[in-house]
């Protein structure tokens, strides 16, 4: 998500179709939050057509996070680690976390608390944005992941992905071996796997047609939806509440990882020639991370879905799906506009230049500390 701004002098031409995937996935994230945070499914009868329809839609939405991480791996595996990106990521998350909290306090939406203010100032450590925290930790591993990726042959690369998938993903779904692997759907280790998977896609072109990928993705998502519907009904009858219905909808499930990989491969080979679509994609792509930070800010999230919009109110409406899409589109565009003005303000105030100067100093200091701590020679010495 955060790797969206590629250096202007980079020799590799940006794949607009993958930028379109980034925008599309962010919209799916907002739509998914409208369903989950808005408690739409909880407001529907488990035997109603609306419940079946929304369950199927949610299954197709659940590929978004994995696709976002793979987008990062696809582009970053060809780049070098830049401390500036770490600082920029932190500043952007800090800005929206703190500003939105203070605005909601000023408007009387939430009561001011010093403890909550401290959490707003620490968006990484307090899990206010679980995705950002996991992404941040994955990005710190980027130099080592890239070093391993460059030294592996295609056979070794494929063997690593197969072994990891079998042990850390398949076993959890097939025999529920969670305590052994200790990896949930928000784990940075999962992000690292998706990073390496996308790097494989970058290095080795697909051998199947785009039609095959969409067909496989559709079957996987339909299976996940069917599992949720059937298991919800069975466990509700036996225990009185639904249990294990979302096991194949998690980011670390067999179905969602494979479905996300198929969707990624489809967009990777997609050629977007329409100039209007290209312009809209180029305009929206740098704003997607801000869309996430704004609408997922914890205080905003509660106010947005529980008080302001309340999608559950429309649960019985025959136009439910259209209403949910309209709500998601409105939230997406509003957040995109806010992020657009933030970027303009930061450019006017030379914030990015300040971040670059600080990161350069920090890189020099960290390199000096590392050389002295481990008694390393400078690059080029002793050769």
VEXDREN-2710 file (C-alpha; in Angstrom, 1 decimal):
% VEXDREN-2710
k/r/px/py/pz
1/UNK/0.0/0.0/0.0
2/UNK/2.7/2.4/1.0
3/UNK/5.0/1.6/-2.0
4/UNK/2.7/3.4/-4.4
5/UNK/5.0/6.3/-5.3
6/UNK/7.8/5.0/-7.4
7/UNK/10.8/7.1/-8.0
8/UNK/10.6/9.1/-11.3
9/UNK/13.9/7.9/-12.5
10/UNK/13.1/4.2/-12.1
11/UNK/13.6/2.3/-15.3
12/UNK/10.6/0.0/-14.9
13/UNK/7.3/1.4/-16.3
14/UNK/4.5/1.4/-13.8
15/UNK/1.8/-1.2/-14.5
16/UNK/-1.4/0.8/-14.5
17/UNK/-3.5/-2.3/-14.2
18/UNK/-1.9/-3.1/-10.8
19/UNK/-2.6/0.5/-9.7
20/UNK/-6.2/-0.1/-10.7
21/UNK/-6.1/-3.2/-8.5
22/UNK/-4.9/-1.1/-5.6
23/UNK/-7.8/1.3/-6.0
24/UNK/-10.3/-1.5/-6.5
25/UNK/-9.0/-3.3/-3.4
26/UNK/-9.3/-0.2/-1.3
27/UNK/-12.9/0.2/-2.3
28/UNK/-13.5/-3.5/-1.4
29/UNK/-12.0/-2.8/2.0
30/UNK/-14.4/0.1/2.6
31/UNK/-17.3/-2.0/1.4
32/UNK/-16.2/-4.9/3.6
33/UNK/-16.0/-2.5/6.6
34/UNK/-19.5/-1.3/5.8
35/UNK/-20.7/-4.9/6.1
36/UNK/-18.6/-6.0/9.1
37/UNK/-18.4/-2.8/11.2
38/UNK/-21.9/-1.9/10.2
39/UNK/-23.1/-5.3/11.6
40/UNK/-25.2/-6.0/8.5
41/UNK/-25.0/-9.8/8.6
42/UNK/-25.9/-9.8/12.3
43/UNK/-29.0/-7.9/11.4
44/UNK/-30.2/-10.4/8.8
45/UNK/-31.9/-13.7/9.3
46/UNK/-29.6/-16.6/8.5
47/UNK/-32.2/-18.2/6.3
48/UNK/-33.0/-15.1/4.3
49/UNK/-31.9/-14.4/0.7
50/UNK/-30.3/-11.2/1.8
51/UNK/-28.1/-13.1/4.2
52/UNK/-27.0/-15.5/1.5
53/UNK/-26.3/-12.7/-1.0
54/UNK/-24.3/-10.5/1.5
55/UNK/-22.4/-13.6/2.6
56/UNK/-21.4/-14.3/-1.0
57/UNK/-20.4/-10.7/-1.6
58/UNK/-18.3/-10.7/1.6
59/UNK/-16.4/-13.8/0.4
60/UNK/-15.4/-12.0/-2.8
61/UNK/-14.4/-8.9/-0.8
62/UNK/-12.1/-10.9/1.5
63/UNK/-9.2/-11.0/-1.0
64/UNK/-8.4/-7.3/-0.5
65/UNK/-5.8/-7.3/2.2
66/UNK/-3.8/-10.1/0.7
67/UNK/-3.8/-8.4/-2.7
68/UNK/-2.5/-5.1/-1.1
69/UNK/0.4/-6.9/0.5
70/UNK/1.2/-8.7/-2.7
71/UNK/1.2/-5.4/-4.5
72/UNK/3.9/-4.2/-2.1
73/UNK/6.0/-7.3/-2.6
74/UNK/5.6/-7.1/-6.4
75/UNK/7.1/-3.6/-6.5
76/UNK/9.4/-3.5/-3.5
77/UNK/11.3/-6.7/-4.4
78/UNK/13.0/-4.6/-7.1
79/UNK/13.9/-1.7/-4.8
80/UNK/16.3/-0.9/-2.1
81/UNK/15.4/-0.2/1.5
82/UNK/14.7/3.5/2.2
83/UNK/14.4/4.8/5.7
84/UNK/12.5/7.8/4.3
85/UNK/9.5/5.6/3.6
86/UNK/9.5/4.4/7.2
87/UNK/9.4/8.0/8.5
88/UNK/6.8/9.0/5.9
89/UNK/4.6/6.1/6.9
90/UNK/4.8/7.0/10.5
91/UNK/4.1/10.8/9.9
92/UNK/1.1/10.1/7.8
93/UNK/-0.4/7.6/10.3
94/UNK/0.4/9.9/13.2
95/UNK/-1.2/12.9/11.4
96/UNK/-4.5/11.3/10.8
97/UNK/-4.7/9.4/14.1
98/UNK/-4.1/12.5/16.2
99/UNK/-5.9/15.1/14.0
100/UNK/-9.1/13.0/13.7
101/UNK/-9.2/12.3/17.4
102/UNK/-8.8/16.0/18.3
103/UNK/-11.5/16.9/15.8
104/UNK/-14.0/14.4/17.2
105/UNK/-13.2/15.7/20.7
106/UNK/-13.8/19.3/19.6
107/UNK/-17.1/18.4/18.0
108/UNK/-18.3/16.6/21.1
109/UNK/-18.4/13.2/19.4
110/UNK/-16.0/11.6/21.9
111/UNK/-15.0/12.7/25.4
112/UNK/-11.4/13.8/25.7
113/UNK/-9.1/11.5/27.7
114/UNK/-5.4/11.8/28.2
115/UNK/-5.0/8.0/27.8
116/UNK/-6.8/8.1/24.5
117/UNK/-4.7/11.1/23.4
118/UNK/-1.5/9.1/24.1
119/UNK/-2.8/6.2/22.1
120/UNK/-3.7/8.5/19.2
121/UNK/0.0/9.7/19.2
122/UNK/1.2/6.1/19.0
123/UNK/-0.7/4.6/16.1
124/UNK/1.8/1.7/15.6
125/UNK/2.3/0.4/19.2
126/UNK/-1.3/0.5/20.2
127/UNK/-2.6/-1.5/17.3
128/UNK/-4.8/1.3/16.2
129/UNK/-4.1/0.3/12.7
130/UNK/-3.2/-3.4/12.7
131/UNK/-2.5/-3.4/9.0
132/UNK/0.0/-0.5/9.3
133/UNK/1.8/-2.2/12.2
134/UNK/2.2/-5.5/10.3
135/UNK/3.2/-3.7/7.1
136/UNK/5.7/-1.6/9.0
137/UNK/7.3/-4.7/10.5
138/UNK/7.3/-6.4/7.1
139/UNK/9.0/-3.4/5.5
140/UNK/11.8/-3.6/8.0
141/UNK/12.4/-7.1/6.8
142/UNK/12.5/-6.0/3.2
143/UNK/16.3/-5.9/2.7
144/UNK/16.7/-9.5/4.0
145/UNK/13.7/-10.8/2.0
146/UNK/15.1/-9.2/-1.2
147/UNK/18.5/-10.7/-0.5
148/UNK/17.0/-14.1/-0.2
149/UNK/14.8/-13.7/-3.2
150/UNK/17.7/-12.7/-5.5
151/UNK/19.8/-15.7/-4.5
152/UNK/17.1/-18.3/-4.9
153/UNK/16.5/-20.2/-8.2
154/UNK/13.0/-20.6/-9.4
155/UNK/12.9/-24.1/-8.1
156/UNK/14.1/-23.0/-4.6
157/UNK/11.6/-20.1/-4.6
158/UNK/8.7/-22.4/-5.5
159/UNK/9.8/-24.9/-2.9
160/UNK/10.0/-22.3/-0.2
161/UNK/6.5/-21.0/-1.0
162/UNK/5.1/-24.6/-1.1
163/UNK/6.6/-25.5/2.3
164/UNK/5.5/-22.3/3.9
165/UNK/2.0/-22.6/2.5
166/UNK/1.7/-26.2/3.6
167/UNK/2.9/-25.7/7.2
168/UNK/1.8/-22.3/8.2
169/UNK/-1.5/-22.0/6.2
170/UNK/-2.9/-25.3/5.0
171/UNK/-2.5/-27.0/8.4
172/UNK/-4.4/-24.3/10.2
173/UNK/-7.4/-24.7/7.9
174/UNK/-7.3/-28.5/7.5
175/UNK/-6.6/-29.6/11.1
176/UNK/-6.8/-26.3/12.9
177/UNK/-3.2/-26.5/14.0
178/UNK/-3.2/-22.9/15.2
179/UNK/-1.1/-23.4/18.4
180/UNK/1.7/-25.0/16.4
181/UNK/2.1/-22.3/13.9
182/UNK/1.0/-19.3/16.1
183/UNK/0.2/-17.2/13.0
184/UNK/-3.0/-15.3/12.7
185/UNK/-4.4/-13.3/9.8
186/UNK/-2.7/-10.1/11.1
187/UNK/0.7/-11.6/11.6
188/UNK/3.7/-9.9/9.9
189/UNK/4.9/-13.4/9.1
190/UNK/1.9/-13.8/6.8
191/UNK/2.8/-10.5/5.2
192/UNK/6.3/-11.7/4.6
193/UNK/5.0/-14.8/2.8
194/UNK/2.7/-12.8/0.6
195/UNK/5.7/-10.5/-0.2
196/UNK/7.8/-13.4/-1.3
197/UNK/4.8/-14.8/-3.3
198/UNK/4.4/-11.6/-5.2
199/UNK/8.1/-11.5/-5.9
200/UNK/7.8/-14.9/-7.5
201/UNK/5.0/-13.4/-9.7
202/UNK/7.3/-10.5/-10.7
203/UNK/10.2/-12.8/-11.6
204/UNK/8.3/-15.5/-13.4
205/UNK/5.4/-14.6/-15.8
206/UNK/2.1/-16.5/-15.6
207/UNK/1.4/-19.6/-17.7
208/UNK/-2.4/-19.6/-17.4
209/UNK/-4.8/-17.3/-19.2
210/UNK/-6.6/-14.5/-17.3
211/UNK/-9.9/-16.4/-17.7
212/UNK/-8.5/-19.4/-15.8
213/UNK/-7.5/-17.2/-12.9
214/UNK/-11.0/-15.6/-12.6
215/UNK/-12.7/-18.9/-12.8
216/UNK/-10.5/-20.4/-10.0
217/UNK/-11.0/-17.3/-7.8
218/UNK/-14.8/-17.5/-8.3
219/UNK/-14.9/-21.2/-7.2
220/UNK/-12.8/-20.5/-4.2
221/UNK/-14.9/-17.5/-3.0
222/UNK/-18.1/-19.4/-3.6
223/UNK/-16.8/-22.3/-1.5
224/UNK/-15.9/-19.9/1.3
225/UNK/-19.4/-18.4/1.1
226/UNK/-21.1/-21.8/1.1
227/UNK/-19.0/-22.9/4.1
228/UNK/-20.1/-19.8/6.0
229/UNK/-23.8/-20.3/5.2
230/UNK/-23.9/-24.0/5.9
231/UNK/-21.7/-24.0/9.0
232/UNK/-23.6/-21.0/10.5
233/UNK/-26.8/-22.9/10.1
234/UNK/-25.5/-26.2/11.5
235/UNK/-23.6/-24.8/14.5
236/UNK/-26.5/-22.4/15.3
237/UNK/-28.9/-25.4/15.5
238/UNK/-26.5/-27.5/17.6
239/UNK/-24.9/-24.9/20.0
240/UNK/-27.2/-22.0/19.6
241/UNK/-24.6/-19.7/18.0
242/UNK/-22.6/-19.8/14.8
243/UNK/-19.1/-21.2/15.2
244/UNK/-16.2/-21.7/12.7
245/UNK/-18.2/-20.1/9.9
246/UNK/-15.4/-17.6/8.9
247/UNK/-12.5/-20.0/8.9
248/UNK/-12.2/-19.8/5.1
249/UNK/-12.7/-16.1/5.0
250/UNK/-9.6/-15.1/7.0
251/UNK/-6.6/-13.5/5.3
252/UNK/-4.5/-16.5/6.2
253/UNK/-6.9/-19.1/4.9
254/UNK/-6.2/-21.4/2.0
255/UNK/-9.1/-20.0/0.0
256/UNK/-8.4/-16.3/0.4
257/UNK/-4.7/-16.6/-0.3
258/UNK/-5.3/-18.6/-3.4
259/UNK/-8.2/-16.4/-4.5
260/UNK/-6.1/-13.2/-3.9
261/UNK/-3.2/-14.7/-5.9
262/UNK/-5.6/-15.4/-8.8
263/UNK/-7.1/-11.9/-8.8
264/UNK/-3.5/-10.5/-8.7
265/UNK/-2.5/-12.6/-11.7
266/UNK/-5.6/-11.5/-13.5
267/UNK/-4.8/-7.8/-13.1
268/UNK/-1.1/-8.4/-13.7
269/UNK/-1.9/-9.4/-17.3
270/UNK/-4.7/-6.9/-17.8
271/UNK/-4.0/-4.1/-20.3
272/UNK/-5.9/-0.9/-19.6
273/UNK/-6.0/1.3/-22.7
274/UNK/-8.8/3.6/-21.8
275/UNK/-7.3/7.0/-21.2
276/UNK/-10.0/8.1/-18.8
277/UNK/-9.6/5.0/-16.6
278/UNK/-5.8/5.6/-16.7
279/UNK/-6.2/9.2/-15.5
280/UNK/-8.6/8.3/-12.7
281/UNK/-6.4/5.4/-11.6
282/UNK/-3.3/7.6/-11.5
283/UNK/-5.2/10.2/-9.5
284/UNK/-6.6/7.9/-6.9
285/UNK/-3.7/5.5/-6.4
286/UNK/-1.6/7.8/-4.2
287/UNK/-4.7/8.5/-2.1
288/UNK/-5.6/4.9/-1.2
289/UNK/-3.4/4.7/2.0
290/UNK/-5.0/7.9/3.3
291/UNK/-8.5/6.5/2.6
292/UNK/-7.5/3.6/4.9
293/UNK/-6.0/5.7/7.6
294/UNK/-9.0/8.1/7.8
295/UNK/-12.0/5.7/7.8
296/UNK/-10.2/3.1/10.0
297/UNK/-9.1/5.6/12.6
298/UNK/-10.7/3.9/15.7
299/UNK/-12.8/6.8/16.9
300/UNK/-13.9/7.6/13.4
301/UNK/-14.7/4.0/12.7
302/UNK/-17.1/3.8/15.7
303/UNK/-18.7/7.1/14.8
304/UNK/-18.9/6.4/11.1
305/UNK/-20.5/2.9/11.2
306/UNK/-22.3/2.9/14.5
307/UNK/-23.7/6.5/14.7
308/UNK/-23.5/8.4/11.4
309/UNK/-24.2/5.8/8.6
310/UNK/-25.4/2.7/10.4
311/UNK/-25.7/0.3/7.4
312/UNK/-27.6/-2.2/9.6
313/UNK/-30.6/0.1/9.3
314/UNK/-31.0/-1.0/5.7
315/UNK/-30.6/-4.7/6.4
316/UNK/-34.2/-5.5/5.4
317/UNK/-34.3/-3.3/2.3
318/UNK/-34.5/-5.0/-1.1
319/UNK/-31.9/-2.4/-2.2
320/UNK/-29.4/-3.4/0.4
321/UNK/-26.6/-4.2/-1.9
322/UNK/-26.9/-1.0/-3.9
323/UNK/-27.1/1.0/-0.7
324/UNK/-23.9/-0.6/0.7
325/UNK/-22.1/0.1/-2.6
326/UNK/-23.3/3.7/-2.5
327/UNK/-22.2/4.1/1.2
328/UNK/-18.7/2.6/0.4
329/UNK/-18.3/4.9/-2.6
330/UNK/-19.2/8.0/-0.6
331/UNK/-16.8/7.1/2.2
332/UNK/-14.0/6.3/-0.3
333/UNK/-14.4/9.6/-2.2
334/UNK/-14.7/11.7/1.0
335/UNK/-11.5/10.2/2.5
336/UNK/-9.7/10.5/-0.9
337/UNK/-10.5/14.2/-1.0
338/UNK/-9.3/14.7/2.6
339/UNK/-6.0/12.9/1.8
340/UNK/-5.6/14.9/-1.4
341/UNK/-5.7/18.2/0.6
342/UNK/-3.3/16.7/3.2
343/UNK/-0.7/15.9/0.5
344/UNK/-1.1/19.4/-0.9
345/UNK/-0.6/20.9/2.5
346/UNK/2.5/18.8/3.2
347/UNK/4.0/19.8/-0.2
348/UNK/3.4/23.4/0.6
349/UNK/5.0/23.1/4.0
350/UNK/8.0/21.1/2.6
351/UNK/7.2/18.3/5.0
352/UNK/8.6/15.6/2.7
353/UNK/11.9/17.5/2.3
354/UNK/12.2/17.7/6.1
355/UNK/11.5/14.0/6.3
356/UNK/14.1/13.3/3.7
357/UNK/16.7/15.3/5.6
358/UNK/15.9/13.6/8.9
359/UNK/16.0/10.1/7.3
360/UNK/19.4/10.8/5.6
361/UNK/20.8/11.8/9.0
362/UNK/19.3/8.7/10.7
363/UNK/20.6/6.4/8.0
364/UNK/24.1/7.8/8.4
365/UNK/23.9/7.4/12.2
366/UNK/22.5/3.9/12.1
367/UNK/25.2/2.8/9.6
368/UNK/27.9/4.3/11.9
369/UNK/26.5/2.5/14.9
370/UNK/26.2/-0.8/13.1
371/UNK/29.8/-0.6/11.8
372/UNK/31.1/0.1/15.3
373/UNK/28.9/-2.3/17.1
374/UNK/29.9/-5.2/14.9
375/UNK/33.3/-3.8/13.9
376/UNK/32.4/-3.8/10.2
377/UNK/34.4/-2.1/7.5
378/UNK/32.9/0.6/5.3
379/UNK/31.7/-0.5/1.8
380/UNK/34.7/-0.8/-0.5
381/UNK/37.3/-1.2/2.3
382/UNK/39.4/-4.3/2.2
383/UNK/38.6/-5.2/-1.4
END
